[in-house]
Amino acid sequence: MIRQINGAATGIAAAVDEHGAAAQEIVRNVAQAAHGTGEVTHNIVRVVKASEATGAVAHLVLASASELSRQSEQLNAEVRAFLTVVPAA
């Protein structure tokens, strides 16, 4: 009977050890997942900032192109006006 109890106790102790090892593995996996999630979040923030910067630069390029177009039209009008005043040679 004592051998049976001792065997059962040994089995229970082994099961508890296995359970502890499994719990530690779960904790490690959760920590790794949390770290990975943090890295993904950091990368998303960087992408958002880069997108915002790209949008700001695109807005400046559009404004510059519009101003250049306006100046080109004005120069074209002034050249036409000049050519109407200057006699053809």
Rosetta constraint file for C-alpha pairs under 8 A:
AtomPair CA 1 CA 5 HARMONIC 6.29 0.50
AtomPair CA 2 CA 6 HARMONIC 5.93 0.50
AtomPair CA 3 CA 7 HARMONIC 5.93 0.50
AtomPair CA 4 CA 8 HARMONIC 6.10 0.50
AtomPair CA 5 CA 9 HARMONIC 6.02 0.50
AtomPair CA 6 CA 10 HARMONIC 6.07 0.50
AtomPair CA 7 CA 11 HARMONIC 6.14 0.50
AtomPair CA 8 CA 12 HARMONIC 6.07 0.50
AtomPair CA 9 CA 13 HARMONIC 6.03 0.50
AtomPair CA 10 CA 14 HARMONIC 6.14 0.50
AtomPair CA 11 CA 15 HARMONIC 6.15 0.50
AtomPair CA 12 CA 16 HARMONIC 6.12 0.50
AtomPair CA 13 CA 17 HARMONIC 6.20 0.50
AtomPair CA 14 CA 18 HARMONIC 6.19 0.50
AtomPair CA 15 CA 19 HARMONIC 6.04 0.50
AtomPair CA 16 CA 20 HARMONIC 6.11 0.50
AtomPair CA 17 CA 21 HARMONIC 6.20 0.50
AtomPair CA 18 CA 22 HARMONIC 6.10 0.50
AtomPair CA 19 CA 23 HARMONIC 6.10 0.50
AtomPair CA 20 CA 24 HARMONIC 6.18 0.50
AtomPair CA 21 CA 25 HARMONIC 6.23 0.50
AtomPair CA 22 CA 26 HARMONIC 6.23 0.50
AtomPair CA 23 CA 27 HARMONIC 6.24 0.50
AtomPair CA 24 CA 28 HARMONIC 6.24 0.50
AtomPair CA 25 CA 29 HARMONIC 6.15 0.50
AtomPair CA 26 CA 30 HARMONIC 6.11 0.50
AtomPair CA 27 CA 31 HARMONIC 6.16 0.50
AtomPair CA 28 CA 32 HARMONIC 6.18 0.50
AtomPair CA 29 CA 33 HARMONIC 6.11 0.50
AtomPair CA 30 CA 34 HARMONIC 6.08 0.50
AtomPair CA 31 CA 35 HARMONIC 6.17 0.50
AtomPair CA 32 CA 36 HARMONIC 6.12 0.50
AtomPair CA 33 CA 37 HARMONIC 6.05 0.50
AtomPair CA 34 CA 38 HARMONIC 6.21 0.50
AtomPair CA 35 CA 39 HARMONIC 6.37 0.50
AtomPair CA 36 CA 40 HARMONIC 6.24 0.50
AtomPair CA 37 CA 41 HARMONIC 6.12 0.50
AtomPair CA 38 CA 42 HARMONIC 6.17 0.50
AtomPair CA 39 CA 43 HARMONIC 6.19 0.50
AtomPair CA 40 CA 44 HARMONIC 6.14 0.50
AtomPair CA 41 CA 45 HARMONIC 6.26 0.50
AtomPair CA 42 CA 46 HARMONIC 6.36 0.50
AtomPair CA 43 CA 47 HARMONIC 6.22 0.50
AtomPair CA 44 CA 48 HARMONIC 6.16 0.50
AtomPair CA 45 CA 49 HARMONIC 6.21 0.50
AtomPair CA 46 CA 50 HARMONIC 6.12 0.50
AtomPair CA 47 CA 51 HARMONIC 6.04 0.50
AtomPair CA 48 CA 52 HARMONIC 6.17 0.50
AtomPair CA 49 CA 53 HARMONIC 6.20 0.50
AtomPair CA 50 CA 54 HARMONIC 6.07 0.50
AtomPair CA 51 CA 55 HARMONIC 6.11 0.50
AtomPair CA 52 CA 56 HARMONIC 6.23 0.50
AtomPair CA 53 CA 57 HARMONIC 6.22 0.50
AtomPair CA 54 CA 58 HARMONIC 6.03 0.50
AtomPair CA 55 CA 59 HARMONIC 6.16 0.50
AtomPair CA 56 CA 60 HARMONIC 6.40 0.50
AtomPair CA 57 CA 61 HARMONIC 6.19 0.50
AtomPair CA 58 CA 62 HARMONIC 6.14 0.50
AtomPair CA 59 CA 63 HARMONIC 6.18 0.50
AtomPair CA 60 CA 64 HARMONIC 6.08 0.50
AtomPair CA 61 CA 65 HARMONIC 6.04 0.50
AtomPair CA 62 CA 66 HARMONIC 6.10 0.50
AtomPair CA 63 CA 67 HARMONIC 6.20 0.50
AtomPair CA 64 CA 68 HARMONIC 6.07 0.50
AtomPair CA 65 CA 69 HARMONIC 6.09 0.50
AtomPair CA 66 CA 70 HARMONIC 6.21 0.50
AtomPair CA 67 CA 71 HARMONIC 6.16 0.50
AtomPair CA 68 CA 72 HARMONIC 6.02 0.50
AtomPair CA 69 CA 73 HARMONIC 6.23 0.50
AtomPair CA 70 CA 74 HARMONIC 6.25 0.50
AtomPair CA 71 CA 75 HARMONIC 6.07 0.50
AtomPair CA 72 CA 76 HARMONIC 6.06 0.50
AtomPair CA 73 CA 77 HARMONIC 6.21 0.50
AtomPair CA 74 CA 78 HARMONIC 6.24 0.50
AtomPair CA 75 CA 79 HARMONIC 6.10 0.50
AtomPair CA 76 CA 80 HARMONIC 6.23 0.50
AtomPair CA 77 CA 81 HARMONIC 6.17 0.50
AtomPair CA 78 CA 82 HARMONIC 6.08 0.50
AtomPair CA 79 CA 83 HARMONIC 6.11 0.50
AtomPair CA 80 CA 84 HARMONIC 6.32 0.50
AtomPair CA 81 CA 85 HARMONIC 6.59 0.50
AtomPair CA 82 CA 86 HARMONIC 6.23 0.50
AtomPair CA 83 CA 87 HARMONIC 7.44 0.50
